[in-house]
Amino acid sequence: MTAPAPRRCRACRREIRELAGVGWECECGVVVCTDADCFVEYFKHVAGGEGTRCLTCGLVT
């Protein structure tokens, strides 16, 4: 059995090996590292910071 491929930040392509390295993840599969610049490239805080919108698929969580 093979190990799953490591996840990578969609913005900077850095490998994310641990759950603590995930800054934000959307149901559509977009994942970014904890770097703030990577977050703003793919996500946006909405509703006064109460929600987060994925700029790829539009989902608000």
C-alpha positions as CSV (number, residue, x, y, z in Angstrom):
1,M,0.0,0.0,0.0
2,T,1.3,3.4,-0.9
3,A,1.3,6.5,1.3
4,P,-0.9,9.4,0.2
5,A,0.9,12.2,-1.5
6,P,1.7,15.1,0.8
7,R,-0.6,18.1,0.6
8,R,0.7,21.4,-0.8
9,C,-0.3,25.0,-0.3
10,R,-2.2,26.1,-3.4
11,A,-0.5,29.5,-3.3
12,C,3.1,28.9,-2.5
13,R,3.2,25.2,-3.3
14,R,5.0,24.5,0.1
15,E,4.5,20.9,1.3
16,I,2.1,20.7,4.3
17,R,3.1,17.6,6.3
18,E,1.2,18.3,9.5
19,L,-2.4,19.4,10.3
20,A,-1.0,22.4,12.2
21,G,0.5,23.6,8.9
22,V,-2.9,24.1,7.3
23,G,-4.0,27.7,7.4
24,W,-7.4,27.1,5.9
25,E,-9.1,24.5,3.8
26,C,-12.3,24.5,1.7
27,E,-14.6,21.7,0.8
28,C,-13.7,22.2,-2.8
29,G,-10.1,21.0,-2.1
30,V,-8.3,24.3,-1.9
31,V,-5.8,24.3,1.0
32,V,-3.3,27.0,2.0
33,C,-0.5,27.1,4.6
34,T,-0.5,29.4,7.6
35,D,1.2,32.3,5.7
36,A,-1.2,35.3,5.6
37,D,-0.3,36.1,2.0
38,C,-1.3,32.6,0.9
39,F,-4.6,33.0,2.8
40,V,-5.6,36.3,1.1
41,E,-4.8,34.8,-2.3
42,Y,-7.5,32.2,-2.0
43,F,-9.8,33.2,0.9
44,K,-11.5,36.4,2.2
45,H,-13.0,37.2,5.6
46,V,-16.6,38.3,5.2
47,A,-19.5,39.4,7.5
48,G,-17.1,41.4,9.7
49,G,-14.8,38.5,10.2
50,E,-17.7,36.0,11.1
51,G,-17.2,34.0,7.9
52,T,-14.6,33.0,5.4
53,R,-15.3,32.9,1.6
54,C,-13.4,30.7,-0.7
55,L,-12.4,32.8,-3.7
56,T,-12.3,29.6,-5.9
57,C,-15.8,28.2,-5.4
58,G,-17.6,31.0,-3.4
59,L,-18.4,28.8,-0.4
60,V,-18.8,30.8,2.8
61,T,-18.1,29.0,6.1
